[in-house]
């Protein structure tokens, strides 16, 4: 019996399979984690790019016939995020300030909801609850399988309109 156990301990057949069985869970966790983080990064970059383009449109004060500035801003963001976001879950907020220095100050927020008028400072914010693709990353990322992605940009509206 002891000789048989010693023989099994010296045998090298099946080592690769055993090593793979021990290392595969860590390999898959790392692989899924990299993919998950890459998707989060991609969507965040797309949100920031879409917000940049939307705010560039918003500062002009232009309103196309049959639409609103808000609807056009939403359409630009939807286009620039390549359909990866469910627009019904995307929260778009805009606040008007009289100066850039008022943004993010402690105390009551002096921002007023809206897109502002000529020369106003407008803070655009996007917030999106991104669902994690795999349950493997839930203990590490987010809360209850959701990572809250956000982007923001402050711009000054152009001096549109006539005298």
N, CA, C and O of each residue as an XYZ file, in Angstrom:
652
protein
N       0.819     -1.186      0.000
C       0.000      0.000      0.000
C       0.872      1.263      0.000
O       0.633      2.179     -0.787
N       1.860      1.313      0.862
C       2.743      2.466      0.941
C       3.555      2.586     -0.343
O       3.789      3.692     -0.829
N       3.966      1.499     -0.870
C       4.729      1.528     -2.119
C       3.867      2.095     -3.250
O       4.357      2.819     -4.116
N       2.610      1.763     -3.228
C       1.691      2.254     -4.246
C       1.509      3.783     -4.128
O       1.514      4.479     -5.143
N       1.352      4.301     -2.918
C       1.229      5.741     -2.708
C       2.493      6.477     -3.140
O       2.426      7.558     -3.726
N       3.646      5.879     -2.844
C       4.908      6.489     -3.265
C       4.983      6.515     -4.786
O       5.453      7.488     -5.376
N       4.519      5.444     -5.413
C       4.501      5.385     -6.877
C       3.586      6.451     -7.464
O       3.923      7.062     -8.478
N       2.418      6.687     -6.834
C       1.508      7.728     -7.307
C       2.119      9.119     -7.133
O       1.934      9.993     -7.979
N       2.844      9.316     -6.036
C       3.458     10.610     -5.775
C       4.546     10.917     -6.796
O       4.774     12.080     -7.129
N       5.226      9.870     -7.300
C       6.298     10.074     -8.275
C       5.769     10.187     -9.709
O       6.481     10.655    -10.599
N       4.550      9.770     -9.928
C       3.995      9.771    -11.291
C       3.796     11.209    -11.763
O       3.387     12.072    -10.986
N       4.079     11.458    -13.014
C       3.949     12.794    -13.592
C       2.807     12.873    -14.605
O       2.576     13.942    -15.169
N       2.106     11.811    -14.849
C       0.984     11.818    -15.791
C      -0.160     12.653    -15.220
O      -0.530     12.495    -14.057
N      -0.712     13.535    -16.037
C      -1.864     14.333    -15.613
C      -1.513     15.603    -14.865
O      -2.410     16.293    -14.382
N      -0.233     15.933    -14.754
C       0.138     17.160    -14.044
C      -0.398     18.411    -14.727
O      -0.842     19.344    -14.058
N      -0.360     18.432    -16.037
C      -0.826     19.614    -16.769
C      -2.316     19.843    -16.513
O      -2.752     20.977    -16.317
N      -3.082     18.768    -16.517
C      -4.520     18.899    -16.254
C      -4.789     19.390    -14.850
O      -5.673     20.221    -14.643
N      -4.045     18.891    -13.885
C      -4.212     19.314    -12.497
C      -3.803     20.777    -12.323
O      -4.487     21.538    -11.638
N      -2.698     21.167    -12.938
C      -2.255     22.560    -12.848
C      -3.274     23.502    -13.496
O      -3.543     24.588    -12.983
N      -3.835     23.071    -14.632
C      -4.852     23.900    -15.280
C      -6.088     24.012    -14.396
O      -6.659     25.094    -14.265
N      -6.503     22.909    -13.793
C      -7.687     22.934    -12.926
C      -7.481     23.866    -11.733
O      -8.428     24.501    -11.269
N      -6.265     23.948    -11.245
C      -5.993     24.833    -10.113
C      -5.846     26.293    -10.549
O      -6.248     27.196     -9.816
N      -5.277     26.532    -11.728
C      -5.017     27.894    -12.165
C      -6.121     28.519    -13.009
O      -6.184     29.743    -13.122
N      -6.984     27.712    -13.599
C      -8.020     28.222    -14.499
C      -8.972     29.220    -13.838
O      -9.278     30.240    -14.454
N      -9.455     28.980    -12.622
C     -10.361     29.971    -12.038
C      -9.731     31.363    -11.917
O     -10.399     32.365    -12.171
N      -8.474     31.431    -11.539
C      -7.805     32.725    -11.448
C      -7.596     33.341    -12.830
O      -7.728     34.553    -13.000
N      -7.273     32.510    -13.808
C      -7.095     32.988    -15.165
C      -8.404     33.564    -15.708
O      -8.412     34.647    -16.293
N      -9.509     32.840    -15.514
C     -10.807     33.312    -16.004
C     -11.274     34.561    -15.260
O     -11.842     35.468    -15.868
N     -11.038     34.614    -13.959
C     -11.402     35.810    -13.192
C     -10.639     37.028    -13.712
O     -11.220     38.099    -13.886
N      -9.347     36.867    -13.958
C      -8.544     37.970    -14.491
C      -9.022     38.363    -15.885
O      -9.121     39.550    -16.196
N      -9.320     37.372    -16.725
C      -9.765     37.655    -18.087
C     -11.107     38.388    -18.084
O     -11.269     39.387    -18.785
N     -12.067     37.897    -17.298
C     -13.369     38.563    -17.226
C     -13.245     39.947    -16.603
O     -13.947     40.874    -17.008
N     -12.369     40.091    -15.633
C     -12.147     41.395    -15.010
C     -11.582     42.403    -15.990
O     -11.987     43.566    -15.988
N     -10.649     41.970    -16.829
C     -10.069     42.868    -17.832
C     -11.131     43.288    -18.845
O     -11.208     44.460    -19.214
N     -11.944     42.343    -19.292
C     -13.010     42.668    -20.246
C     -14.024     43.619    -19.613
O     -14.459     44.583    -20.243
N     -14.394     43.341    -18.369
C     -15.370     44.195    -17.674
C     -14.836     45.619    -17.525
O     -15.551     46.581    -17.803
N     -13.589     45.756    -17.089
C     -12.995     47.092    -16.926
C     -12.827     47.791    -18.270
O     -12.988     49.009    -18.358
N     -12.507     47.037    -19.311
C     -12.387     47.631    -20.645
C     -13.738     48.172    -21.113
O     -13.791     49.253    -21.698
N     -14.818     47.452    -20.871
C     -16.146     47.927    -21.260
C     -16.534     49.178    -20.477
O     -17.078     50.127    -21.043
N     -16.255     49.177    -19.181
C     -16.555     50.347    -18.353
C     -15.776     51.559    -18.857
O     -16.325     52.656    -18.957
N     -14.505     51.364    -19.173
C     -13.675     52.454    -19.678
C     -14.182     52.934    -21.034
O     -14.260     54.139    -21.276
N     -14.527     52.003    -21.917
C     -15.037     52.370    -23.238
C     -16.314     53.203    -23.127
O     -16.439     54.246    -23.768
N     -17.252     52.741    -22.317
C     -18.522     53.457    -22.181
C     -18.302     54.826    -21.546
O     -18.949     55.794    -21.944
N     -17.413     54.929    -20.577
C     -17.124     56.219    -19.949
C     -16.517     57.194    -20.963
O     -16.888     58.367    -20.998
N     -15.596     56.711    -21.776
C     -14.982     57.566    -22.801
C     -16.032     57.998    -23.827
O     -16.039     59.153    -24.253
N     -16.916     57.082    -24.226
C     -17.980     57.442    -25.166
C     -18.941     58.461    -24.556
O     -19.390     59.379    -25.242
N     -19.256     58.303    -23.270
C     -20.113     59.281    -22.593
C     -19.451     60.656    -22.590
O     -20.105     61.661    -22.869
N     -18.160     60.703    -22.278
C     -17.451     61.980    -22.244
C     -17.404     62.617    -23.629
O     -17.588     63.827    -23.763
N     -17.156     61.806    -24.661
C     -17.124     62.330    -26.022
C     -18.493     62.821    -26.464
O     -18.608     63.884    -27.073
N     -19.528     62.053    -26.159
C     -20.886     62.466    -26.497
C     -21.286     63.737    -25.766
O     -21.944     64.608    -26.337
N     -20.889     63.843    -24.506
C     -21.194     65.041    -23.731
C     -20.453     66.253    -24.289
O     -20.999     67.356    -24.320
N     -19.220     66.052    -24.727
C     -18.459     67.147    -25.328
C     -19.171     67.655    -26.578
O     -19.339     68.862    -26.754
N     -19.590     66.732    -27.448
C     -20.278     67.137    -28.679
C     -21.635     67.781    -28.376
O     -22.018     68.763    -29.011
N     -22.353     67.222    -27.406
C     -23.663     67.774    -27.043
C     -23.521     69.171    -26.457
O     -24.322     70.054    -26.763
N     -22.509     69.382    -25.618
C     -22.325     70.715    -25.029
C     -21.872     71.716    -26.092
O     -22.210     72.897    -26.012
N     -21.112     71.254    -27.087
C     -20.712     72.143    -28.185
C     -21.938     72.595    -28.970
O     -22.001     73.734    -29.435
N     -22.908     71.701    -29.116
C     -24.163     72.074    -29.766
C     -24.959     73.017    -28.849
O     -25.505     74.023    -29.301
N     -25.014     72.676    -27.561
C     -25.815     73.441    -26.609
C     -25.383     74.879    -26.457
O     -26.225     75.748    -26.230
N     -24.086     75.160    -26.574
C     -23.606     76.529    -26.367
C     -24.017     77.476    -27.484
O     -23.967     78.694    -27.313
N     -24.424     76.931    -28.625
C     -24.777     77.793    -29.754
C     -26.146     78.426    -29.597
O     -26.421     79.472    -30.187
N     -27.018     77.792    -28.796
C     -28.372     78.302    -28.630
C     -29.275     77.969    -29.798
O     -30.438     78.371    -29.823
N     -28.748     77.234    -30.770
C     -29.522     76.893    -31.969
C     -30.598     75.864    -31.632
O     -30.348     74.899    -30.910
N     -31.792     76.087    -32.163
C     -32.893     75.138    -32.002
C     -33.457     74.863    -33.391
O     -34.031     75.752    -34.020
N     -33.295     73.632    -33.867
C     -33.808     73.267    -35.186
C     -35.336     73.209    -35.142
O     -35.932     72.947    -34.097
N     -35.941     73.453    -36.272
C     -37.407     73.416    -36.354
C     -37.911     72.020    -36.013
O     -37.366     71.020    -36.479
N     -38.948     71.966    -35.203
C     -39.572     70.690    -34.843
C     -38.883     69.936    -33.727
O     -39.211     68.775    -33.483
N     -37.933     70.563    -33.036
C     -37.248     69.897    -31.925
C     -36.931     70.925    -30.847
O     -37.259     72.104    -30.982
N     -36.296     70.471    -29.787
C     -35.842     71.353    -28.715
C     -34.342     71.171    -28.536
O     -33.777     70.180    -29.000
N     -33.700     72.112    -27.872
C     -32.266     71.962    -27.582
C     -32.027     70.703    -26.765
O     -31.089     69.952    -27.031
N     -32.883     70.472    -25.764
C     -32.719     69.300    -24.895
C     -32.824     68.005    -25.695
O     -32.024     67.090    -25.500
N     -33.804     67.921    -26.592
C     -33.980     66.710    -27.404
C     -32.792     66.502    -28.334
O     -32.359     65.367    -28.536
N     -32.264     67.569    -28.898
C     -31.119     67.450    -29.794
C     -29.869     67.042    -29.018
O     -29.065     66.253    -29.514
N     -29.699     67.565    -27.821
C     -28.570     67.176    -26.968
C     -28.651     65.689    -26.657
O     -27.645     64.981    -26.719
N     -29.838     65.219    -26.325
C     -30.042     63.801    -26.037
C     -29.742     62.952    -27.269
O     -29.130     61.891    -27.147
N     -30.153     63.392    -28.435
C     -29.909     62.653    -29.673
C     -28.412     62.573    -29.984
O     -27.929     61.536    -30.438
N     -27.688     63.648    -29.747
C     -26.238     63.652    -29.983
C     -25.560     62.650    -29.057
O     -24.693     61.892    -29.491
N     -25.946     62.642    -27.796
C     -25.354     61.698    -26.839
C     -25.683     60.266    -27.239
O     -24.818     59.393    -27.174
N     -26.923     60.014    -27.652
C     -27.323     58.662    -28.073
C     -26.494     58.196    -29.264
O     -26.066     57.043    -29.314
N     -26.267     59.087    -30.219
C     -25.483     58.740    -31.408
C     -24.024     58.479    -31.043
O     -23.435     57.498    -31.496
N     -23.445     59.350    -30.232
C     -22.025     59.252    -29.909
C     -21.680     58.122    -28.947
O     -20.510     57.760    -28.825
N     -22.673     57.557    -28.262
C     -22.402     56.421    -27.371
C     -22.663     55.092    -28.079
O     -22.666     54.038    -27.442
N     -22.880     55.138    -29.377
C     -22.960     53.954    -30.235
C     -24.038     52.957    -29.840
O     -23.922     51.769    -30.139
N     -25.077     53.423    -29.176
C     -26.167     52.537    -28.789
C     -25.859     51.632    -27.602
O     -26.633     50.721    -27.307
N     -24.752     51.865    -26.924
C     -24.386     51.039    -25.766
C     -25.162     51.421    -24.510
O     -25.205     50.655    -23.547
N     -25.777     52.609    -24.518
C     -26.537     53.063    -23.350
C     -28.027     52.967    -23.628
O     -28.491     53.264    -24.729
N     -28.764     52.548    -22.613
C     -30.223     52.593    -22.667
C     -30.592     54.025    -22.296
O     -30.482     54.416    -21.134
N     -31.025     54.798    -23.271
C     -31.271     56.223    -23.048
C     -32.353     56.478    -22.005
O     -32.401     57.563    -21.426
N     -33.222     55.500    -21.754
C     -34.249     55.696    -20.724
C     -33.639     55.657    -19.317
O     -34.256     56.134    -18.365
N     -32.438     55.094    -19.183
C     -31.767     55.025    -17.880
C     -30.716     56.125    -17.698
O     -30.248     56.372    -16.586
N     -30.357     56.774    -18.796
C     -29.350     57.834    -18.730
C     -29.959     59.095    -18.123
O     -31.007     59.567    -18.564
N     -29.295     59.626    -17.117
C     -29.767     60.857    -16.477
C     -28.901     62.014    -16.980
O     -27.687     62.033    -16.779
N     -29.545     62.970    -17.632
C     -28.863     64.154    -18.144
C     -29.355     65.348    -17.336
O     -30.551     65.635    -17.304
N     -28.427     66.041    -16.686
C     -28.814     67.240    -15.943
C     -27.979     68.413    -16.447
O     -26.806     68.268    -16.790
N     -28.610     69.559    -16.480
C     -27.913     70.789    -16.862
C     -28.258     71.855    -15.828
O     -29.417     72.030    -15.452
N     -27.231     72.555    -15.385
C     -27.421     73.621    -14.397
C     -26.717     74.880    -14.879
O     -25.609     74.825    -15.414
N     -27.368     75.997    -14.684
C     -26.855     77.290    -15.136
C     -26.239     78.027    -13.947
O     -26.820     78.076    -12.862
N     -25.054     78.597    -14.168
C     -24.332     79.377    -13.155
C     -23.949     80.719    -13.771
O     -23.903     80.862    -14.993
N     -23.678     81.681    -12.928
C     -23.253     82.986    -13.436
C     -21.738     83.048    -13.611
O     -21.240     83.895    -14.353
N     -20.985     82.149    -12.929
C     -19.530     82.106    -13.109
C     -19.023     80.684    -12.873
O     -19.666     79.884    -12.194
N     -17.868     80.391    -13.443
C     -17.267     79.071    -13.272
C     -16.913     78.802    -11.815
O     -16.957     77.652    -11.376
N     -16.565     79.830    -11.063
C     -16.132     79.654     -9.675
C     -17.255     79.166     -8.760
O     -16.981     78.655     -7.674
N     -18.506     79.313     -9.178
C     -19.626     78.853     -8.352
C     -19.802     77.330     -8.398
O     -20.429     76.752     -7.510
N     -19.258     76.691     -9.415
C     -19.444     75.256     -9.591
C     -18.658     74.490     -8.541
O     -17.454     74.702     -8.391
N     -19.316     73.610     -7.822
C     -18.666     72.739     -6.855
C     -18.299     73.383     -5.534
O     -17.555     72.790     -4.752
N     -18.794     74.570     -5.265
C     -18.508     75.232     -4.000
C     -19.305     74.585     -2.872
O     -20.421     74.118     -3.096
N     -18.743     74.551     -1.656
C     -19.503     74.004     -0.527
C     -20.702     74.894     -0.203
O     -20.733     76.079     -0.533
N     -21.651     74.301      0.431
C     -22.857     75.045      0.784
C     -23.938     74.833     -0.249
O     -23.842     73.939     -1.090
N     -24.961     75.654     -0.183
C     -26.062     75.483     -1.135
C     -25.595     75.722     -2.573
O     -24.856     76.667     -2.850
N     -26.032     74.864     -3.465
C     -25.642     74.961     -4.872
C     -26.431     76.088     -5.536
O     -27.661     76.048     -5.552
N     -25.738     77.099     -6.087
C     -26.444     78.220     -6.714
C     -26.924     77.905     -8.141
O     -27.546     78.750     -8.784
N     -26.634     76.689     -8.634
C     -27.028     76.323     -9.989
C     -28.540     76.227    -10.149
O     -29.246     75.783     -9.243
N     -29.024     76.649    -11.311
C     -30.441     76.610    -11.636
C     -30.601     75.681    -12.834
O     -29.853     75.785    -13.806
N     -31.567     74.778    -12.766
C     -31.780     73.833    -13.860
C     -32.093     74.565    -15.152
O     -32.835     75.548    -15.151
N     -31.528     74.087    -16.256
C     -31.804     74.675    -17.552
C     -30.578     74.701    -18.428
O     -29.498     74.272    -18.022
N     -30.750     75.211    -19.644
C     -29.653     75.302    -20.611
C     -29.080     76.703    -20.722
O     -28.109     76.920    -21.447
N     -29.671     77.659    -20.010
C     -29.139     79.009    -19.950
C     -29.385     79.833    -21.185
O     -29.953     79.372    -22.176
N     -28.942     81.063    -21.094
C     -29.046     82.027    -22.184
C     -27.644     82.391    -22.644
O     -26.659     81.820    -22.176
N     -27.560     83.341    -23.562
C     -26.274     83.778    -24.086
C     -25.348     84.215    -22.958
O     -25.739     84.999    -22.093
N     -24.116     83.705    -22.972
C     -23.109     84.089    -21.993
C     -23.175     83.365    -20.666
O     -22.280     83.544    -19.839
N     -24.201     82.548    -20.421
C     -24.315     81.815    -19.153
C     -23.340     80.639    -19.122
O     -22.943     80.110    -20.160
N     -22.967     80.246    -17.907
C     -22.160     79.055    -17.689
C     -23.131     77.899    -17.463
O     -24.042     77.999    -16.641
N     -22.933     76.800    -18.199
C     -23.815     75.642    -18.064
C     -22.973     74.419    -17.721
O     -21.987     74.113    -18.392
N     -23.381     73.733    -16.665
C     -22.735     72.489    -16.258
C     -23.604     71.333    -16.749
O     -24.757     71.189    -16.343
N     -23.034     70.517    -17.625
C     -23.709     69.326    -18.147
C     -23.206     68.125    -17.354
O     -22.006     67.977    -17.123
N     -24.141     67.267    -16.938
C     -23.774     66.053    -16.195
C     -24.526     64.864    -16.774
O     -25.718     64.948    -17.068
N     -23.808     63.755    -16.934
C     -24.419     62.485    -17.326
C     -24.164     61.484    -16.217
O     -23.066     61.432    -15.664
N     -25.168     60.689    -15.890
C     -25.030     59.607    -14.922
C     -25.741     58.396    -15.499
O     -26.874     58.493    -15.971
N     -25.061     57.248    -15.456
C     -25.642     56.034    -16.031
C     -25.339     54.831    -15.141
O     -24.191     54.624    -14.748
N     -26.368     54.033    -14.819
C     -26.147     52.808    -14.033
C     -25.739     51.659    -14.959
O     -26.599     51.019    -15.564
N     -24.451     51.397    -15.073
C     -23.942     50.358    -15.976
C     -24.026     48.993    -15.291
O     -23.412     48.795    -14.242
N     -24.778     48.045    -15.868
C     -24.864     46.712    -15.269
C     -23.621     45.892    -15.618
O     -23.184     45.870    -16.768
N     -23.065     45.228    -14.625
C     -21.906     44.385    -14.872
C     -22.322     43.179    -15.716
O     -23.415     42.638    -15.547
N     -21.441     42.768    -16.621
C     -21.763     41.670    -17.532
C     -21.728     40.310    -16.844
O     -22.510     39.421    -17.181
N     -20.835     40.147    -15.893
C     -20.705     38.853    -15.214
C     -20.885     39.033    -13.712
O     -20.571     40.087    -13.158
N     -21.378     38.024    -13.085
C     -21.543     38.064    -11.638
C     -20.218     37.854    -10.908
O     -20.139     38.041     -9.694
N     -19.182     37.465    -11.645
C     -17.876     37.254    -11.025
C     -17.301     38.544    -10.445
O     -16.582     38.513     -9.446
N     -17.618     39.675    -11.070
C     -17.026     40.940    -10.657
C     -17.880     41.713     -9.655
O     -17.458     42.762     -9.167
N     -19.069     41.213     -9.343
C     -19.972     41.925     -8.434
C     -19.336     42.194     -7.068
O     -19.495     43.298     -6.546
N     -18.623     41.234     -6.463
C     -18.023     41.545     -5.154
C     -16.908     42.586     -5.214
O     -16.559     43.186     -4.198
N     -16.353     42.797     -6.399
C     -15.212     43.687     -6.533
C     -15.628     45.075     -7.018
O     -15.130     46.088     -6.527
N     -16.551     45.113     -7.991
C     -16.953     46.379     -8.616
C     -18.396     46.711     -8.295
O     -19.232     45.814     -8.186
N     -18.688     47.963     -8.147
C     -20.065     48.427     -8.049
C     -20.821     47.974     -6.818
O     -20.252     47.464     -5.853
N     -22.141     48.182     -6.889
C     -23.057     47.803     -5.824
C     -24.224     47.067     -6.460
O     -24.850     47.576     -7.390
N     -24.517     45.887     -5.970
C     -25.617     45.077     -6.496
C     -25.512     44.871     -8.005
O     -26.527     44.859     -8.702
N     -24.294     44.710     -8.512
C     -24.105     44.461     -9.933
C     -24.190     45.691    -10.808
O     -24.270     45.563    -12.030
N     -24.175     46.883    -10.226
C     -24.282     48.137    -10.980
C     -23.080     49.026    -10.653
O     -22.722     49.204     -9.489
N     -22.470     49.575    -11.694
C     -21.415     50.572    -11.536
C     -21.984     51.882    -12.069
O     -22.448     51.931    -13.208
N     -21.958     52.928    -11.276
C     -22.484     54.219    -11.706
C     -21.399     54.979    -12.454
O     -20.379     55.363    -11.881
N     -21.638     55.190    -13.749
C     -20.703     55.926    -14.593
C     -21.166     57.376    -14.682
O     -22.367     57.647    -14.689
N     -20.229     58.297    -14.749
C     -20.615     59.704    -14.839
C     -19.610     60.482    -15.674
O     -18.445     60.106    -15.807
N     -20.100     61.568    -16.225
C     -19.268     62.500    -16.979
C     -19.850     63.891    -16.766
O     -21.060     64.042    -16.598
N     -19.002     64.897    -16.772
C     -19.498     66.264    -16.616
C     -18.608     67.226    -17.395
O     -17.433     66.961    -17.651
N     -19.213     68.348    -17.759
C     -18.496     69.367    -18.506
C     -19.152     70.724    -18.256
O     -20.377     70.851    -18.279
N     -18.328     71.720    -18.021
C     -18.834     73.085    -17.836
C     -18.394     73.935    -19.019
O     -17.223     73.933    -19.399
N     -19.345     74.660    -19.596
C     -19.064     75.506    -20.763
C     -19.768     76.851    -20.609
O     -20.706     76.993    -19.824
N     -19.296     77.832    -21.374
C     -19.967     79.131    -21.431
C     -20.709     79.199    -22.763
O     -20.135     78.955    -23.824
N     -21.993     79.534    -22.685
C     -22.778     79.695    -23.900
C     -22.222     80.851    -24.730
O     -21.730     81.846    -24.197
N     -22.314     80.690    -26.038
C     -21.865     81.742    -26.946
C     -22.787     82.957    -26.835
O     -23.925     82.846    -26.378
N     -22.286     84.108    -27.254
C     -23.150     85.309    -27.213
C     -24.096     85.324    -28.417
O     -24.010     86.198    -29.280
N     -24.993     84.347    -28.458
C     -25.918     84.251    -29.580
C     -27.051     85.264    -29.452
O     -27.262     85.842    -28.386
N     -27.761     85.469    -30.522
C     -28.857     86.420    -30.518
C     -28.384     87.801    -30.966
O     -27.187     88.087    -30.996
N     -29.318     88.617    -31.299
C     -28.993     89.982    -31.771
C     -29.036     90.982    -30.651
O     -29.478     90.666    -29.546
N     -28.571     92.218    -30.928
C     -28.568     93.272    -29.906
C     -29.948     93.787    -29.621
O     -30.114     94.675    -28.785
